[in-house]
């Protein structure tokens, strides 16, 4: 058995979680990032990858859905797990099959509420506030063929205050993500 577990991070946008995860594991020996994958050539996460010295892999919808190029690349980098961090496309069946129960995601609300297609970014926080919820938080879950429906691994909460805005709530939720996502990944992967 190889000693190091290798994680691929998939991200479509800013990549602040991707950076936190990469930094968290940089000085640890048992987990490392194989590459950061993105579908978005303009994603800031690609700049972060460059700065972190982590390879990045860009793909388009055709190669992701109609070919197995991404899978070949993942395997060539000896990837064991896929971590989604703000990745906006559904994961196709061939990747779910190749990484059974080894793909996880973080969602910026307490699933099963406020998830599903189109529920990402500020829309999630706006919906939470509009429905009068007293708390929100994060959900880390396994990925399956539907948006935000896989088995929940971990949740953490934060209060929604009376004068909360989508951006103030996003900030609270991001702090929870930064605090817990690397730790949950570490606990989960090292015990498997
Ligand atoms: C996070 O809020 C995460 O929960 C969601 O997408 C966002 C990504 O943010 N899945 P960032 O790109 O890591 O800054």
Boltz pocket constraint, residues with backbone or C-beta under 6 A from the ligand:
constraints:
  - pocket:
      binder: B
      contacts: [[A, 11], [A, 13], [A, 14], [A, 15], [A, 16], [A, 17], [A, 18], [A, 84], [A, 85], [A, 86], [A, 87], [A, 106], [A, 107], [A, 108], [A, 121], [A, 174], [A, 177]]
      max_distance: 6.0
